[in-house]
Amino acid sequence: MHLRVQAAELWDALRVDAPASATVASVKSAALERFFPSHVNGDEFVAKLRGFEILNEGDSLESSGVRDGSTILLARRRRRPVK
């Protein structure tokens, strides 16, 4: 399955190849490692598909409604103040 994972605050996207049986959490953590090499807490980010949060990230991509060519958006759970 070919996916696009996009980080909202970075305005950057990655191409991810993953089996349909992979969990949303595994794809999210792999993408966060590539976006933020200095390590961030994965709990700070939510995964969204078609504008809606994927509530159970332990489910497989297929059972979460992800299809070939879908875009998963990673956004911070809470807004950060602008300095």
C-alpha atoms as an extended CHARMM CRD file, in Angstrom:
* protein
*
        83  EXT
         1         1  MET       CA              0.0000000000        0.0000000000        0.0000000000  PROA      1               0.0000000000
         2         2  HSD       CA              1.4190000000        3.3900000000       -0.9870000000  PROA      2               0.0000000000
         3         3  LEU       CA              0.5780000000        6.2260000000        1.4170000000  PROA      3               0.0000000000
         4         4  ARG       CA              1.4450000000        9.8410000000        1.8850000000  PROA      4               0.0000000000
         5         5  VAL       CA              2.0860000000       11.0290000000        5.4310000000  PROA      5               0.0000000000
         6         6  GLN       CA              2.0900000000       14.7830000000        5.9220000000  PROA      6               0.0000000000
         7         7  ALA       CA              3.2000000000       16.8080000000        8.9500000000  PROA      7               0.0000000000
         8         8  ALA       CA              0.9340000000       19.8270000000        9.2690000000  PROA      8               0.0000000000
         9         9  GLU       CA              3.3910000000       22.1280000000       11.0170000000  PROA      9               0.0000000000
        10        10  LEU       CA              6.2910000000       21.3270000000        8.6810000000  PROA      10              0.0000000000
        11        11  TRP       CA              4.3850000000       21.5370000000        5.4130000000  PROA      11              0.0000000000
        12        12  ASP       CA              6.2660000000       18.4410000000        4.3380000000  PROA      12              0.0000000000
        13        13  ALA       CA              5.1840000000       14.9940000000        3.1770000000  PROA      13              0.0000000000
        14        14  LEU       CA              6.6950000000       11.5290000000        2.9560000000  PROA      14              0.0000000000
        15        15  ARG       CA              5.8880000000        8.5890000000        0.7560000000  PROA      15              0.0000000000
        16        16  VAL       CA              5.3760000000        5.4730000000        2.8490000000  PROA      16              0.0000000000
        17        17  ASP       CA              5.0520000000        1.9230000000        1.5940000000  PROA      17              0.0000000000
        18        18  ALA       CA              3.3640000000       -0.2750000000        4.1880000000  PROA      18              0.0000000000
        19        19  PRO       CA              1.3080000000       -3.4670000000        4.1580000000  PROA      19              0.0000000000
        20        20  ALA       CA             -2.4270000000       -3.1170000000        4.7440000000  PROA      20              0.0000000000
        21        21  SER       CA             -1.9970000000       -5.0950000000        7.9700000000  PROA      21              0.0000000000
        22        22  ALA       CA              0.3910000000       -2.5050000000        9.4860000000  PROA      22              0.0000000000
        23        23  THR       CA             -1.0350000000       -0.4840000000       12.3390000000  PROA      23              0.0000000000
        24        24  VAL       CA             -1.6710000000        3.2300000000       12.1150000000  PROA      24              0.0000000000
        25        25  ALA       CA              0.5600000000        3.6930000000       15.1710000000  PROA      25              0.0000000000
        26        26  SER       CA              3.5370000000        2.0220000000       13.4780000000  PROA      26              0.0000000000
        27        27  VAL       CA              3.2130000000        4.2080000000       10.3800000000  PROA      27              0.0000000000
        28        28  LYS       CA              2.8010000000        7.3000000000       12.5710000000  PROA      28              0.0000000000
        29        29  SER       CA              5.8790000000        6.5430000000       14.6910000000  PROA      29              0.0000000000
        30        30  ALA       CA              8.0270000000        5.7770000000       11.6300000000  PROA      30              0.0000000000
        31        31  ALA       CA              6.9780000000        9.0470000000        9.9930000000  PROA      31              0.0000000000
        32        32  LEU       CA              7.5920000000       11.0590000000       13.1800000000  PROA      32              0.0000000000
        33        33  GLU       CA             11.1120000000        9.6300000000       13.4030000000  PROA      33              0.0000000000
        34        34  ARG       CA             11.8250000000       10.8820000000        9.8940000000  PROA      34              0.0000000000
        35        35  PHE       CA             10.1530000000       14.2740000000       10.3780000000  PROA      35              0.0000000000
        36        36  PHE       CA             11.6750000000       14.9410000000       13.8150000000  PROA      36              0.0000000000
        37        37  PRO       CA             15.0470000000       13.1620000000       14.1520000000  PROA      37              0.0000000000
        38        38  SER       CA             15.5770000000       14.7320000000       17.5850000000  PROA      38              0.0000000000
        39        39  HSD       CA             12.6920000000       12.5610000000       18.8670000000  PROA      39              0.0000000000
        40        40  VAL       CA              9.2750000000       13.8600000000       19.8300000000  PROA      40              0.0000000000
        41        41  ASN       CA              6.6020000000       12.1670000000       21.8830000000  PROA      41              0.0000000000
        42        42  GLY       CA              4.1380000000       10.4020000000       19.5770000000  PROA      42              0.0000000000
        43        43  ASP       CA              1.3070000000       11.0810000000       22.0230000000  PROA      43              0.0000000000
        44        44  GLU       CA              1.5590000000       14.7890000000       21.1640000000  PROA      44              0.0000000000
        45        45  PHE       CA              0.3540000000       14.0710000000       17.6180000000  PROA      45              0.0000000000
        46        46  VAL       CA             -2.9090000000       12.7820000000       16.1960000000  PROA      46              0.0000000000
        47        47  ALA       CA             -3.3070000000       10.9750000000       12.9020000000  PROA      47              0.0000000000
        48        48  LYS       CA             -6.1100000000       12.2180000000       10.6800000000  PROA      48              0.0000000000
        49        49  LEU       CA             -7.6770000000       10.6900000000        7.6090000000  PROA      49              0.0000000000
        50        50  ARG       CA             -9.9890000000       12.7790000000        5.4360000000  PROA      50              0.0000000000
        51        51  GLY       CA            -10.1270000000       15.4300000000        8.1740000000  PROA      51              0.0000000000
        52        52  PHE       CA            -11.1530000000       13.0830000000       10.9860000000  PROA      52              0.0000000000
        53        53  GLU       CA             -8.9600000000       11.7830000000       13.7770000000  PROA      53              0.0000000000
        54        54  ILE       CA             -8.1970000000        8.0730000000       13.6900000000  PROA      54              0.0000000000
        55        55  LEU       CA             -9.2850000000        7.2030000000       17.2200000000  PROA      55              0.0000000000
        56        56  ASN       CA             -7.8470000000        3.6970000000       17.5110000000  PROA      56              0.0000000000
        57        57  GLU       CA             -4.2970000000        3.8060000000       16.1910000000  PROA      57              0.0000000000
        58        58  GLY       CA             -3.8250000000        0.1510000000       17.1180000000  PROA      58              0.0000000000
        59        59  ASP       CA             -6.0750000000       -0.8870000000       14.2230000000  PROA      59              0.0000000000
        60        60  SER       CA             -4.6450000000       -1.8850000000       10.8660000000  PROA      60              0.0000000000
        61        61  LEU       CA             -4.5250000000        0.6050000000        8.0290000000  PROA      61              0.0000000000
        62        62  GLU       CA             -7.1390000000       -1.3490000000        6.1100000000  PROA      62              0.0000000000
        63        63  SER       CA             -9.6380000000       -1.4880000000        8.9910000000  PROA      63              0.0000000000
        64        64  SER       CA             -9.1120000000        2.2420000000        9.6500000000  PROA      64              0.0000000000
        65        65  GLY       CA            -10.3080000000        3.0880000000        6.1470000000  PROA      65              0.0000000000
        66        66  VAL       CA             -6.8980000000        3.8840000000        4.6500000000  PROA      66              0.0000000000
        67        67  ARG       CA             -6.7380000000        3.0290000000        0.9670000000  PROA      67              0.0000000000
        68        68  ASP       CA             -3.9170000000        2.9410000000       -1.5170000000  PROA      68              0.0000000000
        69        69  GLY       CA             -2.8890000000        6.5490000000       -2.2100000000  PROA      69              0.0000000000
        70        70  SER       CA             -4.4720000000        7.9900000000        0.9590000000  PROA      70              0.0000000000
        71        71  THR       CA             -2.9160000000       10.8670000000        2.8840000000  PROA      71              0.0000000000
        72        72  ILE       CA             -2.5220000000       10.6420000000        6.6430000000  PROA      72              0.0000000000
        73        73  LEU       CA             -2.0890000000       14.0320000000        8.2930000000  PROA      73              0.0000000000
        74        74  LEU       CA             -0.0940000000       14.2810000000       11.5100000000  PROA      74              0.0000000000
        75        75  ALA       CA             -1.0790000000       17.2890000000       13.5930000000  PROA      75              0.0000000000
        76        76  ARG       CA             -0.2840000000       18.3090000000       17.1480000000  PROA      76              0.0000000000
        77        77  ARG       CA             -2.9760000000       17.3380000000       19.6210000000  PROA      77              0.0000000000
        78        78  ARG       CA             -2.9350000000       20.8110000000       21.2010000000  PROA      78              0.0000000000
        79        79  ARG       CA             -2.0730000000       24.0980000000       19.6150000000  PROA      79              0.0000000000
        80        80  ARG       CA              1.2430000000       25.5690000000       20.5890000000  PROA      80              0.0000000000
        81        81  PRO       CA              1.4610000000       29.2500000000       21.5160000000  PROA      81              0.0000000000
        82        82  VAL       CA              3.1230000000       31.5470000000       19.0280000000  PROA      82              0.0000000000
        83        83  LYS       CA              6.0640000000       33.4550000000       20.4270000000  PROA      83              0.0000000000
